[in-house]
Amino acid sequence: MPQFSQAEKEKINEQLLIVAKQLFSSKGIKKTSLEELTSTVGIAKSSFYVFYESKEALYLELLDQEGPGIEESVWGVVNQKTSIQEKIKAYLHEMVHELDSNPLMKRLQTHPEELQIVARKVTPEFLQKKTERNVLPLLRFIDQQKEAGELIEEDSSVIMGFMRAAMTISWHKKDIGTDLYSKVENMMFDAVSSYLVTPKSLKE
């Protein structure tokens, strides 16, 4: 197996990430071969394992790199809102928009068989990062709003699960119909925010 300098490794890895994102987004992980990935960046198939132990590990690395940008964008919009109801709706709308516009994540949403393939390679370290980046900020937000009397008295994990379940509406866009989807999504998120917010906050 060839030896690469640190500079060569960094350059090849950067190229692999670019190529993998293009191929995984358009063809999916199952139909993307190692030969396609390695030949495009000019390395032997066996050299792939210098960088990643599998295609799934490469996919997870791409998701890990893009995750922080999504969270930053979503919370940036949420924090601009003043009322708790608008904050919840902003979170739901922005998160759905970010996930729907990310080709890798959208691919996993629309191809559950590929999601299962990638999920089998998820490591405890990846789950820890995902929890710290995605789950904890939302839980902290919910806890803070409950303490301020803005949200109903329900377990924070239940509230978070309710919000995340509502976001799966985007998976049914084709079933609902593209001409109706936007209106249905707005109605869904209005209903969710109204249910979670205390009557006192709704009047404000």
C-alpha positions in Angstrom: 0.0 0.0 0.0 1.5 3.4 -1.0 2.6 5.9 1.6 1.2 9.4 1.5 2.7 12.5 3.0 0.5 14.4 5.4 -0.1 17.1 2.7 -1.0 14.4 0.1 -3.5 12.8 2.6 -5.2 16.1 3.2 -5.5 16.9 -0.5 -6.8 13.4 -1.4 -9.2 13.4 1.5 -10.6 16.8 0.5 -11.1 15.5 -3.1 -12.7 12.3 -1.8 -15.2 14.3 0.2 -16.1 16.5 -2.8 -16.5 13.5 -5.1 -18.4 11.4 -2.5 -20.9 14.1 -1.9 -21.7 14.4 -5.6 -22.0 10.6 -6.1 -23.8 9.8 -2.9 -26.3 12.6 -3.6 -27.0 11.6 -7.2 -26.6 7.8 -7.1 -26.8 6.8 -3.5 -24.3 4.9 -1.4 -25.3 1.5 -2.6 -24.8 2.3 -6.3 -21.5 4.2 -5.8 -18.6 1.9 -6.1 -15.2 2.3 -4.5 -13.7 2.3 -8.0 -15.7 5.4 -8.9 -14.5 7.2 -5.7 -10.9 6.3 -6.0 -10.4 6.6 -9.7 -11.8 10.1 -9.7 -9.1 11.2 -7.2 -6.3 9.2 -8.8 -5.7 6.5 -6.1 -5.9 2.7 -6.1 -9.0 1.1 -4.7 -7.0 -0.4 -1.9 -5.7 3.0 -0.9 -9.3 4.1 0.0 -8.8 2.3 3.3 -6.0 4.6 4.3 -8.7 7.3 4.6 -11.9 5.5 5.6 -12.8 2.0 6.7 -15.9 1.9 4.5 -18.2 4.0 2.2 -20.5 4.4 5.1 -17.8 5.9 7.3 -17.2 8.4 4.5 -20.9 9.2 4.3 -20.9 9.8 8.1 -17.9 12.1 7.8 -19.8 14.2 5.3 -22.8 14.4 7.5 -20.7 15.3 10.5 -19.0 18.2 8.6 -22.3 19.7 7.4 -24.2 19.4 10.7 -22.8 22.4 12.5 -23.6 24.8 9.7 -27.3 23.6 9.7 -27.7 24.1 13.4 -26.1 27.6 13.3 -28.4 28.7 10.4 -31.5 27.4 12.1 -30.9 28.9 15.6 -29.8 32.2 14.0 -33.3 32.5 12.6 -35.0 31.3 15.7 -33.2 33.8 17.9 -34.5 36.7 15.8 -38.1 35.9 16.7 -39.7 37.5 19.8 -42.6 35.2 20.8 -42.3 31.6 21.8 -44.8 30.5 19.2 -42.9 32.2 16.4 -39.7 30.7 17.7 -41.1 27.2 17.6 -42.5 27.7 14.1 -39.2 29.2 12.9 -37.3 26.1 14.3 -39.7 23.7 12.5 -39.7 25.6 9.2 -36.0 26.3 9.1 -34.9 22.8 10.1 -37.2 21.2 7.5 -35.9 23.6 4.9 -32.2 22.9 5.8 -32.7 19.1 5.7 -34.7 19.3 2.5 -32.1 21.4 0.8 -29.2 19.2 1.9 -28.8 16.6 -0.9 -27.2 14.0 1.4 -29.8 14.2 4.1 -32.6 14.4 1.6 -31.3 11.3 0.0 -31.4 9.4 3.3 -35.0 10.6 4.0 -36.3 9.5 0.6 -34.3 6.2 0.5 -34.8 4.4 3.8 -32.9 1.4 2.6 -29.8 3.6 2.3 -30.4 5.1 5.7 -30.3 1.6 7.2 -27.0 0.9 5.4 -25.4 4.1 6.9 -27.0 3.6 10.3 -25.3 0.3 10.7 -21.9 2.0 10.8 -22.8 4.8 13.2 -20.3 4.9 16.1 -20.8 5.9 19.7 -18.5 8.9 18.9 -20.8 10.0 16.0 -23.9 9.7 18.2 -22.3 11.7 21.0 -21.4 14.5 18.5 -24.9 14.4 17.1 -26.4 14.6 20.6 -24.3 17.5 21.6 -25.0 19.4 18.3 -28.7 18.6 17.6 -30.4 17.2 20.7 -28.9 19.2 23.6 -29.5 22.7 22.2 -33.2 21.9 21.5 -33.6 20.4 24.9 -32.0 23.4 26.6 -34.3 25.7 24.6 -37.4 23.7 25.7 -36.2 23.6 29.4 -35.6 27.4 29.4 -39.1 28.1 27.9 -40.8 25.7 30.4 -39.0 27.5 33.3 -40.3 30.8 31.9 -43.8 29.5 31.8 -44.0 29.7 28.1 -44.5 26.0 27.3 -47.0 23.3 28.6 -46.0 21.2 31.6 -44.8 18.0 29.8 -41.6 16.1 29.8 -39.0 18.0 27.7 -38.1 14.8 25.8 -41.7 14.3 24.8 -42.0 17.9 23.6 -38.8 17.4 21.5 -40.1 14.2 20.1 -43.4 15.9 19.2 -41.6 18.6 17.3 -39.3 16.2 15.5 -42.2 14.0 14.5 -43.9 17.0 13.0 -40.9 17.7 10.8 -41.3 14.3 9.1 -44.1 15.9 7.2 -41.5 16.8 4.6 -41.1 13.1 3.8 -44.7 13.1 2.5 -44.4 16.0 0.1 -45.2 13.9 -2.9 -48.1 12.2 -1.2 -49.6 15.6 -0.2 -48.8 17.2 -3.6 -46.4 20.0 -4.3 -49.2 22.5 -4.9 -50.7 21.9 -1.5 -47.6 21.0 0.6 -46.7 24.6 1.7 -50.1 25.3 3.0 -50.3 21.9 4.8 -46.9 22.4 6.4 -47.9 25.9 7.7 -51.1 24.4 9.2 -49.2 21.6 10.8 -46.6 23.8 12.4 -49.2 26.4 13.5 -51.1 23.5 15.2 -47.9 22.2 16.9 -46.8 25.5 18.2 -50.3 26.4 19.4 -50.5 23.1 21.3 -47.1 23.5 23.0 -47.5 27.1 24.0 -49.3 28.0 27.2 -52.6 30.0 26.9 -50.8 33.0 28.6 -48.1 33.1 25.9 -50.7 32.8 23.1 -52.4 36.0 24.3 -49.2 38.0 24.3 
